[in-house]
């Protein structure tokens, strides 16, 4: 099991069968936390089977364009309030993860790679309404 999480300003990466851990510097705030402009949407954690008897659970916050109306979002999933549907985000995440093996997802850099690929996918499918994606949880089991 590989687990990457923020704890007291640092990133804790725990992995391997022996549960080894590595304490790393936290990523820059610009790349991990939604900024003050725009609407922040905290999504429920999503768990997806990634093959070879592994699953990945991802919890995230999306930052959306502030002036977006739910009418403009209709093309990328039924929205509740300012947030897109969980199904639209799940489909985009499944598409991104399908391009990676469990071994690739276990690498320490996988979180940043998947986060950027998901942000690009959601920007396309939402016609620019999603500005940023920030993972709060990224757990490979």
Phi and psi in radians as a Rosetta constraint file:
Dihedral C 1 N 2 CA 2 C 2 CIRCULARHARMONIC -1.961 0.35
Dihedral N 2 CA 2 C 2 N 3 CIRCULARHARMONIC 2.272 0.35
Dihedral C 2 N 3 CA 3 C 3 CIRCULARHARMONIC -2.308 0.35
Dihedral N 3 CA 3 C 3 N 4 CIRCULARHARMONIC 2.248 0.35
Dihedral C 3 N 4 CA 4 C 4 CIRCULARHARMONIC -2.111 0.35
Dihedral N 4 CA 4 C 4 N 5 CIRCULARHARMONIC 2.151 0.35
Dihedral C 4 N 5 CA 5 C 5 CIRCULARHARMONIC -2.617 0.35
Dihedral N 5 CA 5 C 5 N 6 CIRCULARHARMONIC 2.713 0.35
Dihedral C 5 N 6 CA 6 C 6 CIRCULARHARMONIC -1.545 0.35
Dihedral N 6 CA 6 C 6 N 7 CIRCULARHARMONIC 2.433 0.35
Dihedral C 6 N 7 CA 7 C 7 CIRCULARHARMONIC -2.565 0.35
Dihedral N 7 CA 7 C 7 N 8 CIRCULARHARMONIC 2.017 0.35
Dihedral C 7 N 8 CA 8 C 8 CIRCULARHARMONIC 0.872 0.35
Dihedral N 8 CA 8 C 8 N 9 CIRCULARHARMONIC 0.826 0.35
Dihedral C 8 N 9 CA 9 C 9 CIRCULARHARMONIC 1.442 0.35
Dihedral N 9 CA 9 C 9 N 10 CIRCULARHARMONIC -0.036 0.35
Dihedral C 9 N 10 CA 10 C 10 CIRCULARHARMONIC -2.072 0.35
Dihedral N 10 CA 10 C 10 N 11 CIRCULARHARMONIC 2.889 0.35
Dihedral C 10 N 11 CA 11 C 11 CIRCULARHARMONIC -1.837 0.35
Dihedral N 11 CA 11 C 11 N 12 CIRCULARHARMONIC 2.234 0.35
Dihedral C 11 N 12 CA 12 C 12 CIRCULARHARMONIC -1.874 0.35
Dihedral N 12 CA 12 C 12 N 13 CIRCULARHARMONIC 2.159 0.35
Dihedral C 12 N 13 CA 13 C 13 CIRCULARHARMONIC -1.996 0.35
Dihedral N 13 CA 13 C 13 N 14 CIRCULARHARMONIC 2.080 0.35
Dihedral C 13 N 14 CA 14 C 14 CIRCULARHARMONIC -2.056 0.35
Dihedral N 14 CA 14 C 14 N 15 CIRCULARHARMONIC 2.298 0.35
Dihedral C 14 N 15 CA 15 C 15 CIRCULARHARMONIC -2.792 0.35
Dihedral N 15 CA 15 C 15 N 16 CIRCULARHARMONIC 3.043 0.35
Dihedral C 15 N 16 CA 16 C 16 CIRCULARHARMONIC 1.458 0.35
Dihedral N 16 CA 16 C 16 N 17 CIRCULARHARMONIC 2.849 0.35
Dihedral C 16 N 17 CA 17 C 17 CIRCULARHARMONIC -1.224 0.35
Dihedral N 17 CA 17 C 17 N 18 CIRCULARHARMONIC -0.430 0.35
Dihedral C 17 N 18 CA 18 C 18 CIRCULARHARMONIC -1.518 0.35
Dihedral N 18 CA 18 C 18 N 19 CIRCULARHARMONIC -0.081 0.35
Dihedral C 18 N 19 CA 19 C 19 CIRCULARHARMONIC 1.300 0.35
Dihedral N 19 CA 19 C 19 N 20 CIRCULARHARMONIC 0.585 0.35
Dihedral C 19 N 20 CA 20 C 20 CIRCULARHARMONIC -1.122 0.35
Dihedral N 20 CA 20 C 20 N 21 CIRCULARHARMONIC 2.723 0.35
Dihedral C 20 N 21 CA 21 C 21 CIRCULARHARMONIC -2.360 0.35
Dihedral N 21 CA 21 C 21 N 22 CIRCULARHARMONIC 2.751 0.35
Dihedral C 21 N 22 CA 22 C 22 CIRCULARHARMONIC -2.427 0.35
Dihedral N 22 CA 22 C 22 N 23 CIRCULARHARMONIC 2.202 0.35
Dihedral C 22 N 23 CA 23 C 23 CIRCULARHARMONIC -1.701 0.35
Dihedral N 23 CA 23 C 23 N 24 CIRCULARHARMONIC 2.118 0.35
Dihedral C 23 N 24 CA 24 C 24 CIRCULARHARMONIC -2.105 0.35
Dihedral N 24 CA 24 C 24 N 25 CIRCULARHARMONIC 2.861 0.35
Dihedral C 24 N 25 CA 25 C 25 CIRCULARHARMONIC -1.145 0.35
Dihedral N 25 CA 25 C 25 N 26 CIRCULARHARMONIC 2.511 0.35
Dihedral C 25 N 26 CA 26 C 26 CIRCULARHARMONIC -1.197 0.35
Dihedral N 26 CA 26 C 26 N 27 CIRCULARHARMONIC 2.590 0.35
Dihedral C 26 N 27 CA 27 C 27 CIRCULARHARMONIC -1.092 0.35
Dihedral N 27 CA 27 C 27 N 28 CIRCULARHARMONIC 2.806 0.35
Dihedral C 27 N 28 CA 28 C 28 CIRCULARHARMONIC -1.097 0.35
Dihedral N 28 CA 28 C 28 N 29 CIRCULARHARMONIC 2.523 0.35
Dihedral C 28 N 29 CA 29 C 29 CIRCULARHARMONIC -1.019 0.35
Dihedral N 29 CA 29 C 29 N 30 CIRCULARHARMONIC -0.541 0.35
Dihedral C 29 N 30 CA 30 C 30 CIRCULARHARMONIC -1.103 0.35
Dihedral N 30 CA 30 C 30 N 31 CIRCULARHARMONIC -0.529 0.35
Dihedral C 30 N 31 CA 31 C 31 CIRCULARHARMONIC -1.672 0.35
Dihedral N 31 CA 31 C 31 N 32 CIRCULARHARMONIC -0.198 0.35
Dihedral C 31 N 32 CA 32 C 32 CIRCULARHARMONIC -2.087 0.35
Dihedral N 32 CA 32 C 32 N 33 CIRCULARHARMONIC -0.354 0.35
Dihedral C 32 N 33 CA 33 C 33 CIRCULARHARMONIC -2.153 0.35
Dihedral N 33 CA 33 C 33 N 34 CIRCULARHARMONIC 2.363 0.35
Dihedral C 33 N 34 CA 34 C 34 CIRCULARHARMONIC -1.043 0.35
Dihedral N 34 CA 34 C 34 N 35 CIRCULARHARMONIC 2.391 0.35
Dihedral C 34 N 35 CA 35 C 35 CIRCULARHARMONIC -1.372 0.35
Dihedral N 35 CA 35 C 35 N 36 CIRCULARHARMONIC 3.058 0.35
Dihedral C 35 N 36 CA 36 C 36 CIRCULARHARMONIC -1.169 0.35
Dihedral N 36 CA 36 C 36 N 37 CIRCULARHARMONIC -0.515 0.35
Dihedral C 36 N 37 CA 37 C 37 CIRCULARHARMONIC -1.398 0.35
Dihedral N 37 CA 37 C 37 N 38 CIRCULARHARMONIC 2.522 0.35
Dihedral C 37 N 38 CA 38 C 38 CIRCULARHARMONIC 1.613 0.35
Dihedral N 38 CA 38 C 38 N 39 CIRCULARHARMONIC 3.088 0.35
Dihedral C 38 N 39 CA 39 C 39 CIRCULARHARMONIC -1.806 0.35
Dihedral N 39 CA 39 C 39 N 40 CIRCULARHARMONIC 2.210 0.35
Dihedral C 39 N 40 CA 40 C 40 CIRCULARHARMONIC -1.595 0.35
Dihedral N 40 CA 40 C 40 N 41 CIRCULARHARMONIC 2.281 0.35
Dihedral C 40 N 41 CA 41 C 41 CIRCULARHARMONIC -2.106 0.35
Dihedral N 41 CA 41 C 41 N 42 CIRCULARHARMONIC 1.998 0.35
Dihedral C 41 N 42 CA 42 C 42 CIRCULARHARMONIC -1.506 0.35
Dihedral N 42 CA 42 C 42 N 43 CIRCULARHARMONIC 2.074 0.35
Dihedral C 42 N 43 CA 43 C 43 CIRCULARHARMONIC -1.627 0.35
Dihedral N 43 CA 43 C 43 N 44 CIRCULARHARMONIC 2.568 0.35
Dihedral C 43 N 44 CA 44 C 44 CIRCULARHARMONIC -1.084 0.35
Dihedral N 44 CA 44 C 44 N 45 CIRCULARHARMONIC 2.539 0.35
Dihedral C 44 N 45 CA 45 C 45 CIRCULARHARMONIC -0.995 0.35
Dihedral N 45 CA 45 C 45 N 46 CIRCULARHARMONIC 2.472 0.35
Dihedral C 45 N 46 CA 46 C 46 CIRCULARHARMONIC -2.022 0.35
Dihedral N 46 CA 46 C 46 N 47 CIRCULARHARMONIC 2.288 0.35
Dihedral C 46 N 47 CA 47 C 47 CIRCULARHARMONIC -1.978 0.35
Dihedral N 47 CA 47 C 47 N 48 CIRCULARHARMONIC 2.249 0.35
Dihedral C 47 N 48 CA 48 C 48 CIRCULARHARMONIC -2.283 0.35
Dihedral N 48 CA 48 C 48 N 49 CIRCULARHARMONIC 2.374 0.35
Dihedral C 48 N 49 CA 49 C 49 CIRCULARHARMONIC -1.229 0.35
Dihedral N 49 CA 49 C 49 N 50 CIRCULARHARMONIC 2.169 0.35
Dihedral C 49 N 50 CA 50 C 50 CIRCULARHARMONIC -1.917 0.35
Dihedral N 50 CA 50 C 50 N 51 CIRCULARHARMONIC 0.190 0.35
Dihedral C 50 N 51 CA 51 C 51 CIRCULARHARMONIC 1.664 0.35
Dihedral N 51 CA 51 C 51 N 52 CIRCULARHARMONIC 2.944 0.35
Dihedral C 51 N 52 CA 52 C 52 CIRCULARHARMONIC 0.883 0.35
Dihedral N 52 CA 52 C 52 N 53 CIRCULARHARMONIC 0.693 0.35
Dihedral C 52 N 53 CA 53 C 53 CIRCULARHARMONIC 1.085 0.35
Dihedral N 53 CA 53 C 53 N 54 CIRCULARHARMONIC 0.506 0.35
Dihedral C 53 N 54 CA 54 C 54 CIRCULARHARMONIC -2.062 0.35
Dihedral N 54 CA 54 C 54 N 55 CIRCULARHARMONIC 2.635 0.35
Dihedral C 54 N 55 CA 55 C 55 CIRCULARHARMONIC -2.304 0.35
Dihedral N 55 CA 55 C 55 N 56 CIRCULARHARMONIC 2.718 0.35
Dihedral C 55 N 56 CA 56 C 56 CIRCULARHARMONIC -2.155 0.35
Dihedral N 56 CA 56 C 56 N 57 CIRCULARHARMONIC 2.241 0.35
Dihedral C 56 N 57 CA 57 C 57 CIRCULARHARMONIC -1.876 0.35
Dihedral N 57 CA 57 C 57 N 58 CIRCULARHARMONIC 2.218 0.35
Dihedral C 57 N 58 CA 58 C 58 CIRCULARHARMONIC -2.214 0.35
Dihedral N 58 CA 58 C 58 N 59 CIRCULARHARMONIC 2.174 0.35
Dihedral C 58 N 59 CA 59 C 59 CIRCULARHARMONIC -1.911 0.35
Dihedral N 59 CA 59 C 59 N 60 CIRCULARHARMONIC 2.423 0.35
Dihedral C 59 N 60 CA 60 C 60 CIRCULARHARMONIC -2.611 0.35
Dihedral N 60 CA 60 C 60 N 61 CIRCULARHARMONIC 2.839 0.35
Dihedral C 60 N 61 CA 61 C 61 CIRCULARHARMONIC -2.095 0.35
Dihedral N 61 CA 61 C 61 N 62 CIRCULARHARMONIC 2.305 0.35
Dihedral C 61 N 62 CA 62 C 62 CIRCULARHARMONIC -1.825 0.35
Dihedral N 62 CA 62 C 62 N 63 CIRCULARHARMONIC 2.443 0.35
Dihedral C 62 N 63 CA 63 C 63 CIRCULARHARMONIC -1.880 0.35
Dihedral N 63 CA 63 C 63 N 64 CIRCULARHARMONIC 2.128 0.35
Dihedral C 63 N 64 CA 64 C 64 CIRCULARHARMONIC -1.883 0.35
Dihedral N 64 CA 64 C 64 N 65 CIRCULARHARMONIC 2.688 0.35
Dihedral C 64 N 65 CA 65 C 65 CIRCULARHARMONIC -0.960 0.35
Dihedral N 65 CA 65 C 65 N 66 CIRCULARHARMONIC 2.330 0.35
Dihedral C 65 N 66 CA 66 C 66 CIRCULARHARMONIC -1.097 0.35
Dihedral N 66 CA 66 C 66 N 67 CIRCULARHARMONIC -0.663 0.35
Dihedral C 66 N 67 CA 67 C 67 CIRCULARHARMONIC -1.519 0.35
Dihedral N 67 CA 67 C 67 N 68 CIRCULARHARMONIC 0.139 0.35
Dihedral C 67 N 68 CA 68 C 68 CIRCULARHARMONIC -1.193 0.35
Dihedral N 68 CA 68 C 68 N 69 CIRCULARHARMONIC 2.424 0.35
Dihedral C 68 N 69 CA 69 C 69 CIRCULARHARMONIC -1.896 0.35
Dihedral N 69 CA 69 C 69 N 70 CIRCULARHARMONIC 2.731 0.35
Dihedral C 69 N 70 CA 70 C 70 CIRCULARHARMONIC -1.110 0.35
Dihedral N 70 CA 70 C 70 N 71 CIRCULARHARMONIC -0.461 0.35
Dihedral C 70 N 71 CA 71 C 71 CIRCULARHARMONIC -1.098 0.35
Dihedral N 71 CA 71 C 71 N 72 CIRCULARHARMONIC -0.731 0.35
Dihedral C 71 N 72 CA 72 C 72 CIRCULARHARMONIC -1.219 0.35
Dihedral N 72 CA 72 C 72 N 73 CIRCULARHARMONIC -0.395 0.35
Dihedral C 72 N 73 CA 73 C 73 CIRCULARHARMONIC -1.510 0.35
Dihedral N 73 CA 73 C 73 N 74 CIRCULARHARMONIC -0.142 0.35
Dihedral C 73 N 74 CA 74 C 74 CIRCULARHARMONIC -0.914 0.35
Dihedral N 74 CA 74 C 74 N 75 CIRCULARHARMONIC -0.587 0.35
Dihedral C 74 N 75 CA 75 C 75 CIRCULARHARMONIC -1.194 0.35
Dihedral N 75 CA 75 C 75 N 76 CIRCULARHARMONIC -0.209 0.35
Dihedral C 75 N 76 CA 76 C 76 CIRCULARHARMONIC -2.177 0.35
Dihedral N 76 CA 76 C 76 N 77 CIRCULARHARMONIC 0.593 0.35
Dihedral C 76 N 77 CA 77 C 77 CIRCULARHARMONIC 2.066 0.35
Dihedral N 77 CA 77 C 77 N 78 CIRCULARHARMONIC 2.573 0.35
Dihedral C 77 N 78 CA 78 C 78 CIRCULARHARMONIC -1.179 0.35
Dihedral N 78 CA 78 C 78 N 79 CIRCULARHARMONIC 2.101 0.35
Dihedral C 78 N 79 CA 79 C 79 CIRCULARHARMONIC -1.632 0.35
Dihedral N 79 CA 79 C 79 N 80 CIRCULARHARMONIC 2.587 0.35
Dihedral C 79 N 80 CA 80 C 80 CIRCULARHARMONIC -2.012 0.35
Dihedral N 80 CA 80 C 80 N 81 CIRCULARHARMONIC 1.950 0.35
Dihedral C 80 N 81 CA 81 C 81 CIRCULARHARMONIC 1.186 0.35
Dihedral N 81 CA 81 C 81 N 82 CIRCULARHARMONIC -2.479 0.35
Dihedral C 81 N 82 CA 82 C 82 CIRCULARHARMONIC -1.421 0.35
Dihedral N 82 CA 82 C 82 N 83 CIRCULARHARMONIC -0.153 0.35
Dihedral C 82 N 83 CA 83 C 83 CIRCULARHARMONIC -1.667 0.35
Dihedral N 83 CA 83 C 83 N 84 CIRCULARHARMONIC 2.591 0.35
Dihedral C 83 N 84 CA 84 C 84 CIRCULARHARMONIC -1.244 0.35
Dihedral N 84 CA 84 C 84 N 85 CIRCULARHARMONIC 2.901 0.35
Dihedral C 84 N 85 CA 85 C 85 CIRCULARHARMONIC -1.184 0.35
Dihedral N 85 CA 85 C 85 N 86 CIRCULARHARMONIC 2.590 0.35
Dihedral C 85 N 86 CA 86 C 86 CIRCULARHARMONIC -1.079 0.35
Dihedral N 86 CA 86 C 86 N 87 CIRCULARHARMONIC -0.561 0.35
Dihedral C 86 N 87 CA 87 C 87 CIRCULARHARMONIC -1.148 0.35
Dihedral N 87 CA 87 C 87 N 88 CIRCULARHARMONIC -0.698 0.35
Dihedral C 87 N 88 CA 88 C 88 CIRCULARHARMONIC -1.101 0.35
Dihedral N 88 CA 88 C 88 N 89 CIRCULARHARMONIC -0.717 0.35
Dihedral C 88 N 89 CA 89 C 89 CIRCULARHARMONIC -1.237 0.35
Dihedral N 89 CA 89 C 89 N 90 CIRCULARHARMONIC -0.701 0.35
Dihedral C 89 N 90 CA 90 C 90 CIRCULARHARMONIC -1.047 0.35
Dihedral N 90 CA 90 C 90 N 91 CIRCULARHARMONIC -0.782 0.35
Dihedral C 90 N 91 CA 91 C 91 CIRCULARHARMONIC -1.090 0.35
Dihedral N 91 CA 91 C 91 N 92 CIRCULARHARMONIC -0.740 0.35
Dihedral C 91 N 92 CA 92 C 92 CIRCULARHARMONIC -1.132 0.35
Dihedral N 92 CA 92 C 92 N 93 CIRCULARHARMONIC -0.749 0.35
Dihedral C 92 N 93 CA 93 C 93 CIRCULARHARMONIC -1.118 0.35
Dihedral N 93 CA 93 C 93 N 94 CIRCULARHARMONIC -0.758 0.35
Dihedral C 93 N 94 CA 94 C 94 CIRCULARHARMONIC -1.055 0.35
Dihedral N 94 CA 94 C 94 N 95 CIRCULARHARMONIC -0.694 0.35
Dihedral C 94 N 95 CA 95 C 95 CIRCULARHARMONIC -1.098 0.35
Dihedral N 95 CA 95 C 95 N 96 CIRCULARHARMONIC -0.744 0.35
Dihedral C 95 N 96 CA 96 C 96 CIRCULARHARMONIC -1.159 0.35
Dihedral N 96 CA 96 C 96 N 97 CIRCULARHARMONIC -0.810 0.35
Dihedral C 96 N 97 CA 97 C 97 CIRCULARHARMONIC -1.171 0.35
Dihedral N 97 CA 97 C 97 N 98 CIRCULARHARMONIC -0.470 0.35
Dihedral C 97 N 98 CA 98 C 98 CIRCULARHARMONIC -1.132 0.35
Dihedral N 98 CA 98 C 98 N 99 CIRCULARHARMONIC -0.287 0.35
Dihedral C 98 N 99 CA 99 C 99 CIRCULARHARMONIC -1.570 0.35
Dihedral N 99 CA 99 C 99 N 100 CIRCULARHARMONIC 0.043 0.35
Dihedral C 99 N 100 CA 100 C 100 CIRCULARHARMONIC -2.250 0.35
Dihedral N 100 CA 100 C 100 N 101 CIRCULARHARMONIC 2.522 0.35
Dihedral C 100 N 101 CA 101 C 101 CIRCULARHARMONIC -1.510 0.35
Dihedral N 101 CA 101 C 101 N 102 CIRCULARHARMONIC 2.817 0.35
Dihedral C 101 N 102 CA 102 C 102 CIRCULARHARMONIC -0.983 0.35
Dihedral N 102 CA 102 C 102 N 103 CIRCULARHARMONIC -0.638 0.35
Dihedral C 102 N 103 CA 103 C 103 CIRCULARHARMONIC -1.101 0.35
Dihedral N 103 CA 103 C 103 N 104 CIRCULARHARMONIC -0.712 0.35
Dihedral C 103 N 104 CA 104 C 104 CIRCULARHARMONIC -1.143 0.35
Dihedral N 104 CA 104 C 104 N 105 CIRCULARHARMONIC -0.680 0.35
Dihedral C 104 N 105 CA 105 C 105 CIRCULARHARMONIC -1.219 0.35
Dihedral N 105 CA 105 C 105 N 106 CIRCULARHARMONIC -0.363 0.35
Dihedral C 105 N 106 CA 106 C 106 CIRCULARHARMONIC -1.380 0.35
Dihedral N 106 CA 106 C 106 N 107 CIRCULARHARMONIC -0.279 0.35
Dihedral C 106 N 107 CA 107 C 107 CIRCULARHARMONIC -1.164 0.35
Dihedral N 107 CA 107 C 107 N 108 CIRCULARHARMONIC 2.512 0.35
Dihedral C 107 N 108 CA 108 C 108 CIRCULARHARMONIC -0.981 0.35
Dihedral N 108 CA 108 C 108 N 109 CIRCULARHARMONIC -0.553 0.35
Dihedral C 108 N 109 CA 109 C 109 CIRCULARHARMONIC -1.413 0.35
Dihedral N 109 CA 109 C 109 N 110 CIRCULARHARMONIC -0.123 0.35
Dihedral C 109 N 110 CA 110 C 110 CIRCULARHARMONIC -1.054 0.35
Dihedral N 110 CA 110 C 110 N 111 CIRCULARHARMONIC -0.679 0.35
Dihedral C 110 N 111 CA 111 C 111 CIRCULARHARMONIC -0.981 0.35
Dihedral N 111 CA 111 C 111 N 112 CIRCULARHARMONIC -0.859 0.35
Dihedral C 111 N 112 CA 112 C 112 CIRCULARHARMONIC -1.163 0.35
Dihedral N 112 CA 112 C 112 N 113 CIRCULARHARMONIC -0.687 0.35
Dihedral C 112 N 113 CA 113 C 113 CIRCULARHARMONIC -1.113 0.35
Dihedral N 113 CA 113 C 113 N 114 CIRCULARHARMONIC -0.877 0.35
Dihedral C 113 N 114 CA 114 C 114 CIRCULARHARMONIC -1.124 0.35
Dihedral N 114 CA 114 C 114 N 115 CIRCULARHARMONIC -0.702 0.35
Dihedral C 114 N 115 CA 115 C 115 CIRCULARHARMONIC -1.040 0.35
Dihedral N 115 CA 115 C 115 N 116 CIRCULARHARMONIC -0.793 0.35
Dihedral C 115 N 116 CA 116 C 116 CIRCULARHARMONIC -1.218 0.35
Dihedral N 116 CA 116 C 116 N 117 CIRCULARHARMONIC -0.694 0.35
Dihedral C 116 N 117 CA 117 C 117 CIRCULARHARMONIC -1.119 0.35
Dihedral N 117 CA 117 C 117 N 118 CIRCULARHARMONIC -0.703 0.35
Dihedral C 117 N 118 CA 118 C 118 CIRCULARHARMONIC -1.157 0.35
Dihedral N 118 CA 118 C 118 N 119 CIRCULARHARMONIC -0.741 0.35
Dihedral C 118 N 119 CA 119 C 119 CIRCULARHARMONIC -1.038 0.35
Dihedral N 119 CA 119 C 119 N 120 CIRCULARHARMONIC -0.774 0.35
Dihedral C 119 N 120 CA 120 C 120 CIRCULARHARMONIC -1.106 0.35
Dihedral N 120 CA 120 C 120 N 121 CIRCULARHARMONIC -0.738 0.35
Dihedral C 120 N 121 CA 121 C 121 CIRCULARHARMONIC -1.110 0.35
Dihedral N 121 CA 121 C 121 N 122 CIRCULARHARMONIC -0.782 0.35
Dihedral C 121 N 122 CA 122 C 122 CIRCULARHARMONIC -1.210 0.35
Dihedral N 122 CA 122 C 122 N 123 CIRCULARHARMONIC -0.591 0.35
Dihedral C 122 N 123 CA 123 C 123 CIRCULARHARMONIC -1.065 0.35
Dihedral N 123 CA 123 C 123 N 124 CIRCULARHARMONIC -0.760 0.35
Dihedral C 123 N 124 CA 124 C 124 CIRCULARHARMONIC -1.131 0.35
Dihedral N 124 CA 124 C 124 N 125 CIRCULARHARMONIC -0.891 0.35
Dihedral C 124 N 125 CA 125 C 125 CIRCULARHARMONIC -1.209 0.35
Dihedral N 125 CA 125 C 125 N 126 CIRCULARHARMONIC -0.421 0.35
Dihedral C 125 N 126 CA 126 C 126 CIRCULARHARMONIC -1.728 0.35
Dihedral N 126 CA 126 C 126 N 127 CIRCULARHARMONIC 0.102 0.35
Dihedral C 126 N 127 CA 127 C 127 CIRCULARHARMONIC 0.977 0.35
Dihedral N 127 CA 127 C 127 N 128 CIRCULARHARMONIC 0.761 0.35
Dihedral C 127 N 128 CA 128 C 128 CIRCULARHARMONIC 1.503 0.35
Dihedral N 128 CA 128 C 128 N 129 CIRCULARHARMONIC 0.082 0.35
Dihedral C 128 N 129 CA 129 C 129 CIRCULARHARMONIC -1.297 0.35
Dihedral N 129 CA 129 C 129 N 130 CIRCULARHARMONIC -0.555 0.35
Dihedral C 129 N 130 CA 130 C 130 CIRCULARHARMONIC -1.495 0.35
Dihedral N 130 CA 130 C 130 N 131 CIRCULARHARMONIC 2.112 0.35
Dihedral C 130 N 131 CA 131 C 131 CIRCULARHARMONIC -1.650 0.35
Dihedral N 131 CA 131 C 131 N 132 CIRCULARHARMONIC -0.604 0.35
Dihedral C 131 N 132 CA 132 C 132 CIRCULARHARMONIC -2.732 0.35
Dihedral N 132 CA 132 C 132 N 133 CIRCULARHARMONIC 2.597 0.35
Dihedral C 132 N 133 CA 133 C 133 CIRCULARHARMONIC -2.166 0.35
Dihedral N 133 CA 133 C 133 N 134 CIRCULARHARMONIC 2.305 0.35
Dihedral C 133 N 134 CA 134 C 134 CIRCULARHARMONIC -2.242 0.35
Dihedral N 134 CA 134 C 134 N 135 CIRCULARHARMONIC 2.080 0.35
Dihedral C 134 N 135 CA 135 C 135 CIRCULARHARMONIC -1.400 0.35
Dihedral N 135 CA 135 C 135 N 136 CIRCULARHARMONIC 2.265 0.35
Dihedral C 135 N 136 CA 136 C 136 CIRCULARHARMONIC -1.743 0.35
Dihedral N 136 CA 136 C 136 N 137 CIRCULARHARMONIC -0.364 0.35
Dihedral C 136 N 137 CA 137 C 137 CIRCULARHARMONIC -2.525 0.35
Dihedral N 137 CA 137 C 137 N 138 CIRCULARHARMONIC 2.434 0.35
Dihedral C 137 N 138 CA 138 C 138 CIRCULARHARMONIC -2.663 0.35
Dihedral N 138 CA 138 C 138 N 139 CIRCULARHARMONIC 1.580 0.35
Dihedral C 138 N 139 CA 139 C 139 CIRCULARHARMONIC -2.128 0.35
Dihedral N 139 CA 139 C 139 N 140 CIRCULARHARMONIC 2.036 0.35
Dihedral C 139 N 140 CA 140 C 140 CIRCULARHARMONIC -1.692 0.35
Dihedral N 140 CA 140 C 140 N 141 CIRCULARHARMONIC 2.176 0.35
